């Protein structure tokens, strides 16, 4: 069986390097294009060498349309600023796409929904298998515990991360709101100053940005008698890359529509 050709957008970033490493060792898929932003200093540099492995023969290029021609499926881990253009090209070229770009606003998320009426898309705030289990376990716990437990969310990432809270923390919040029938007005982001006694429906989201932490998320449920913690700590960025490649392979042969990592993992 021939391998699936995967074009990677944002190939020179931290996630891009990890995905290239995974694709190079995959039995089902392979790197077919490595896209970087126009004017990048990495243009024409071998993607494998840049990723700390052997040469792949695939050099960095800013030509997304050419990448589409050489690829069956796209993975986008680029920046927020180039997202809309990348999605537009994917739609025009009828290429399935995995979207891992973070920091998207509501308008851009609506663009994804619209694009999914034309092409198959996997969109998830986090591609890690473990993090998606965290989402499911949080949903189960929230439905069981309801207002009897206070809920707090802690999001820790490296000092370079720009969006806060992370897309993963935002999704945890959405899982909690849906499971417990609460609204955004019940959410606070950090605390400073004087507050009244905690409301039973309050959900607090806290953010730390320091050092080189790859990503840690913990959901706390507190009652007067006990505390439950559901946590995920990424030890290697490769965990997200493995999930992203699984998502790309999942899209092969799929019809148009919007999918998530639960679909990919069958949970």
C-alpha positions in Angstrom: 0.0 0.0 0.0 1.4 3.4 -1.0 2.0 5.9 1.8 -0.2 9.0 2.4 1.6 12.2 1.2 1.4 14.8 4.0 2.1 18.5 3.4 3.2 20.3 6.6 2.5 24.0 7.1 4.6 25.7 9.7 7.2 23.1 9.2 10.1 25.1 10.8 8.4 25.6 14.2 8.7 23.4 17.3 5.7 21.3 16.4 6.8 21.2 12.8 10.1 19.7 13.7 8.4 17.0 15.8 5.9 16.2 13.1 8.7 15.8 10.5 10.4 13.3 12.9 7.2 11.3 13.2 6.4 11.3 9.5 9.9 10.1 8.7 9.4 7.0 10.8 5.8 6.3 9.9 4.7 3.2 8.1 1.5 4.8 6.7 2.5 8.3 5.7 5.4 10.4 4.6 6.4 14.1 4.4 5.7 15.4 0.9 6.1 19.2 1.4 7.4 21.5 4.2 5.8 25.0 4.0 7.2 28.1 5.8 6.1 31.7 5.7 7.2 33.8 2.8 10.7 35.4 3.3 11.7 32.8 5.9 15.4 32.4 6.5 14.8 28.7 6.3 13.7 28.7 2.7 15.5 26.0 0.7 17.0 24.4 3.8 16.5 20.6 4.1 13.6 19.9 6.5 15.2 16.8 7.9 18.5 18.4 8.8 16.6 21.3 10.5 14.6 18.7 12.5 17.7 17.0 13.8 17.4 13.9 11.7 18.9 12.8 8.3 18.1 14.6 5.1 14.6 14.1 3.8 15.1 15.7 0.4 12.1 17.9 1.2 13.3 21.5 1.4 11.4 24.4 3.1 9.3 26.4 0.7 6.7 29.2 0.9 4.7 27.9 -2.1 1.6 26.4 -0.5 -0.1 25.8 -3.8 2.8 23.6 -5.0 2.7 21.8 -1.7 -1.0 21.0 -2.3 -0.1 19.5 -5.7 2.3 17.1 -4.0 0.2 16.2 -1.0 -2.9 14.1 -0.3 -3.5 15.8 3.1 -2.3 19.0 4.9 -1.3 19.5 8.5 -1.3 23.2 9.6 0.7 24.1 12.7 1.5 27.6 11.5 0.7 30.9 13.3 -2.6 32.6 13.8 -1.8 35.3 11.2 -1.5 33.0 8.2 -4.4 30.7 9.1 -7.2 32.1 6.9 -5.1 32.1 3.8 -3.9 28.5 4.4 -7.5 27.3 4.9 -8.6 29.1 1.8 -6.0 27.4 -0.3 -6.8 24.0 1.2 -10.5 24.5 0.2 -9.7 25.8 -3.3 -7.4 22.7 -3.9 -9.9 20.3 -2.2 -7.3 19.1 0.2 -8.2 17.6 3.6 -6.5 19.4 6.4 -5.6 18.9 10.1 -5.7 22.2 12.0 -3.5 22.4 15.1 -3.0 26.2 15.0 -3.9 27.8 18.4 -5.1 31.2 19.4 -8.0 31.3 16.8 -10.8 33.7 17.4 -14.6 32.9 17.0 -14.6 34.3 13.5 -11.8 32.0 12.4 -13.4 29.0 14.1 -16.5 29.9 12.0 -14.3 29.8 8.9 -13.4 26.2 9.8 -17.0 25.2 10.1 -17.8 26.8 6.7 -14.7 25.1 5.1 -15.8 21.7 6.5 -18.8 21.9 4.2 -16.3 21.6 1.3 -13.5 19.4 2.6 -12.8 17.0 5.5 -11.1 18.7 8.5 -9.8 17.6 11.8 -9.7 20.5 14.3 -8.7 20.1 17.9 -7.1 22.4 20.5 -4.8 19.6 21.3 -3.7 16.5 19.3 -2.3 14.5 22.2 -4.0 11.2 22.9 -3.5 11.7 26.6 -5.0 15.2 26.6 -8.1 14.0 24.7 -8.5 11.4 27.4 -8.2 14.3 29.9 -11.1 16.0 28.1 -13.3 12.8 28.4 -12.4 12.2 32.1 -13.1 15.8 32.9 -16.6 15.5 31.2 -17.4 12.4 33.2 -16.2 13.9 36.5 -18.0 17.2 36.0 -21.3 15.4 35.2 -21.1 13.3 38.4 -19.8 16.0 40.8 -21.8 19.0 39.7 -22.2 21.8 42.3 -21.0 19.7 45.2 -17.4 20.4 44.2 -15.5 23.7 43.4 -13.7 23.6 40.0 -10.3 25.1 39.2 -8.2 24.7 36.0 -4.5 25.3 35.8 -2.7 25.8 32.5 1.2 25.8 32.4 3.3 26.4 29.3 6.7 27.6 28.3 7.6 31.3 28.4 7.4 31.7 24.6 3.7 30.8 24.3 1.6 33.8 23.2 -2.0 32.8 23.8 -3.4 32.6 27.3 -5.2 30.6 28.4 -4.1 27.9 26.0 -6.5 26.4 23.5 -6.4 23.3 25.6 -7.5 25.1 28.8 -10.2 26.9 26.8 -11.5 23.6 25.6 -11.4 22.2 29.2 -13.5 25.1 30.2 -16.0 24.5 27.4 -16.3 20.8 28.5 -17.0 21.9 32.0 -19.6 24.5 31.0 -21.5 22.0 28.8 -21.3 19.1 31.3 -22.5 21.2 34.2 -25.0 23.5 32.4 -23.0 26.7 33.2 -22.3 29.8 31.2 -19.2 32.0 30.4 -20.4 34.4 33.0 -19.6 31.7 35.6 -15.9 31.7 34.6 -13.2 33.9 36.1 -9.6 34.1 34.8 -7.1 34.4 37.7 -7.8 36.3 40.8 -6.6 39.7 42.1 -8.0 41.8 44.9 -11.0 41.3 47.1 -13.7 38.8 46.1 -17.0 37.8 47.7 -17.4 34.2 48.9 -17.1 31.8 46.0 -20.2 31.1 44.0 -21.0 27.3 43.8 -21.1 27.6 39.9 -17.8 29.4 39.6 -15.1 28.0 37.4 -11.6 29.5 37.7 -9.0 29.3 35.0 -5.4 30.1 35.9 -2.4 30.5 33.6 1.4 30.2 34.2 4.0 30.9 31.5 7.5 30.1 32.6 10.7 28.2 31.6 10.5 25.6 28.9 7.4 23.7 30.1 6.0 21.8 27.1 2.4 21.8 28.4 0.7 20.9 31.6 -3.0 21.0 32.4 -4.8 20.1 35.6 -8.5 20.1 36.5 -9.2 20.3 40.3 -12.4 19.3 41.9 -12.6 20.4 45.6 -15.2 19.5 48.2 -14.9 20.1 52.0 -14.0 16.4 52.4 -11.8 15.5 49.4 -10.0 16.7 46.3 -9.9 15.1 42.8 -7.2 16.0 40.3 -7.2 15.1 36.6 -3.9 16.0 35.1 -1.8 15.7 31.9 1.8 16.6 31.7 3.6 16.5 28.3 7.1 15.2 28.6 8.0 15.5 24.9 6.4 17.6 22.1 6.4 14.4 20.1 3.2 13.4 21.8 1.3 16.1 19.9 3.0 15.2 16.7 2.0 11.6 16.9 -1.6 12.7 17.4 -1.4 15.1 14.5 -0.1 12.4 12.1 -2.8 10.0 13.4 -5.4 12.7 12.5 -3.9 13.1 9.0 -4.0 9.3 8.4 -7.6 9.3 9.7 -8.7 11.8 7.1 -7.5 9.7 4.2 -10.7 8.7 2.3 -13.0 10.6 4.6 -15.9 12.7 3.2 -16.3 16.4 3.8 -17.1 17.4 7.4 -15.7 18.6 10.7 -14.0 15.9 12.8 -12.2 16.0 16.2 -9.7 13.9 18.0 -12.5 11.9 19.6 -13.4 10.8 16.1 -9.7 10.0 15.3 -9.3 8.0 18.5 -12.7 6.4 18.6 -13.6 7.6 22.1 
